[in-house]
Amino acid sequence: MAEATGHGDDTKRGRAAFSRRSLIAGVAGAAGLGVGATAIAARSTDGAGDRTHGGDLIEFYGVHQAGVATPPTAHVNYVGLDLSTDPRRAREALAGILRVWTEDAARLTRGTPALADSEPQLARLPARLTVTVGLGPGAFATTGLEGRRPRWLHPLPAYPIDRLDERRWGQTDLLLQICSDDPVTVAHATRVLTANVAGRIRLRWVQRGFRNSRGSQDEKVTMRNLMGQVDGTVNLGPADSDALVWDDGAEQPWFAGGTSMVLRRIAMDLDGWQEVDPRSQELSVGRTLADGAPLSGGAEHDDPDFGKIVDGLPAIPASSHIARARHRTDGERFLRRGYNYDDAPEPDAAGRIALSNSGLLFAAYQRDVDAQYAPVQARLAEHDALNQWTTPIGSAVYAILPGARRGEVLGQSLLG
C-alpha cells in the first residue's frame, strides 16, 4: 500500500475541495452556454433514425450455453436459488426445473412468450437476451449426484479481505444469469423463470448489475466501474476459450462443454475513494484514469512493463491492482465479466446511512477454479492496493452446465 500512496502525499484534501469550489463557481458563468449546447444537441439527434436493438437475438441452443463467451449486454440479473423439495424427490425436482427453464429460456430468447406467460407482451423485445444456468455444490449433494460433482466445485478459501454476508449473498444450489440490453426484458425473464418453478425452489437473492447502455459508445471500449477505472482490459479472446474456459470432459464426461463460474460481490467505498488524489488513485490501480494505459507507458491494451523505473521507483508499484492480478502463467488466465451495481444506501451498525451502496459484480469463467482463479485471488487478497476501498461481501461458485441442442434439456447429460 505504501508504494501506491507515497507518490501522492503532496496532494491534500484541501486542493480537492478547492477544485470543487472552483467548479461550482464556474457553473453560473457557463449557464448560458449550457442552455445553448443542450439545444444544439437536441437538434442534432432529431430524426437521426438510429437503429433499435430490441429484436436482436442470441441463439439459446448450442454446445455451450450463451452468456459466457457472448459479448456482455447492458444489464444482468444474477439469481440465486435453493432446492426446496423433499430430499427424497430432489433429483426429480431438479430435472423438472431444468426442463421448464430450457423450454422457457428457448422461447424468451427468441422473443416468444413462455408457456403460461401472464404478460406475453413483455417478451417481444429480447434485446440479446441470454439465460445461463449453473449448479452449486448443494445441488449435487441434495440430489445424490455427489460423485458427478466437478472437483473444483467447492467454496473458495477464506480470504482475509472478505467480509461475506452468507445469508444475503452466499452460495446457492442453483444460479440463473439473465442478461439483456433491456432492463424490462431482464425483469420479465426473471419473473417468468422463477415463478414457473416456484413450488420447487426458494429464492435467496437477486443481484442486479449494469454496464454502459448499448449504443452509448463503441462496444469494443472497455467498461468502467463506478470508481472510474477501466475494468476488464486484460481478458481472453475467442481463440483461448477451448483451452481455458470450456471443459473437455476428461474428468467428468457429462460436463464436456460446460465451465465454472465464480461470482464475487465487491462493495466499493466511493466516499473514501473520492478523497484520494488522482495520482494516488492511478498508482493504486497501475493504470491512468483517463484512458487505462499502464503507468509504464503506451496504450490501454499494451503489455505493462513492471520492470520500468522512473525517478528511482517502479513506474507500476508492486502493490498495484494490475501487478497483483497479473497472471504468472498462461494457466492462470480466465474470462472476466464485470457489472456495476448501485443499490439504495443502507444504515450501518450505528444507524448512519452512507451516500452510496455501490460496487462490482465480478464473474470469472474458467475450466478449473482451483488452478486458474484461486492463485490470482490469493495474491489480490494478500496485498492489493485497492483493498483499502473494496470489500468482497458475496461469493459463490457454480458449474455452468453444458449447452443443450434442439430437442435436449439442460443438464440432460448429468441426469440421464
HELIX and SHEET records of a PDB file:
HELIX    1   1 ALA A    2  GLY A    6  1                                   5    
HELIX    2   2 ARG A   13  THR A   45  1                                  33    
HELIX    3   3 PRO A   87  ARG A   89  5                                   3    
HELIX    4   4 ALA A   90  LEU A  108  1                                  19    
HELIX    5   5 PRO A  120  ALA A  123  5                                   4    
HELIX    6   6 PRO A  137  THR A  142  1                                   6    
HELIX    7   7 GLU A  146  ARG A  148  5                                   3    
HELIX    8   8 GLU A  166  TRP A  169  1                                   4    
HELIX    9   9 PRO A  183  ALA A  195  1                                  13    
HELIX   10  10 ALA A  198  ARG A  200  5                                   3    
HELIX   11  11 PRO A  238  ASP A  240  5                                   3    
HELIX   12  12 SER A  241  LEU A  244  1                                   4    
HELIX   13  13 PRO A  253  PHE A  255  5                                   3    
HELIX   14  14 LEU A  270  TRP A  273  1                                   4    
HELIX   15  15 PRO A  278  VAL A  285  1                                   8    
HELIX   16  16 HIS A  321  ALA A  325  1                                   5    
HELIX   17  17 ASP A  330  GLU A  332  5                                   3    
HELIX   18  18 VAL A  369  TYR A  373  3                                   5    
HELIX   19  19 ALA A  374  HIS A  383  1                                  10    
HELIX   20  20 ALA A  385  GLN A  388  5                                   4    
HELIX   21  21 GLN A  412  LEU A  415  1                                   4    
SHEET    1   A 8 ILE A 201  PHE A 210  0                                        
SHEET    2   A 8 HIS A  75  LEU A  83 -1                                        
SHEET    3   A 8 LEU A 174  SER A 180 -1                                        
SHEET    4   A 8 THR A 130  LEU A 135 -1                                        
SHEET    5   A 8 THR A 390  ILE A 400 -1                                        
SHEET    6   A 8 THR A 259  MET A 268 -1                                        
SHEET    7   A 8 ASN A 357  GLN A 366 -1                                        
SHEET    8   A 8 LEU A 335  ASP A 343 -1                                        
SHEET    1   B 2 ILE A 309  VAL A 310  0                                        
SHEET    2   B 2 LEU A 313  PRO A 314 -1                                        
END                                                                             
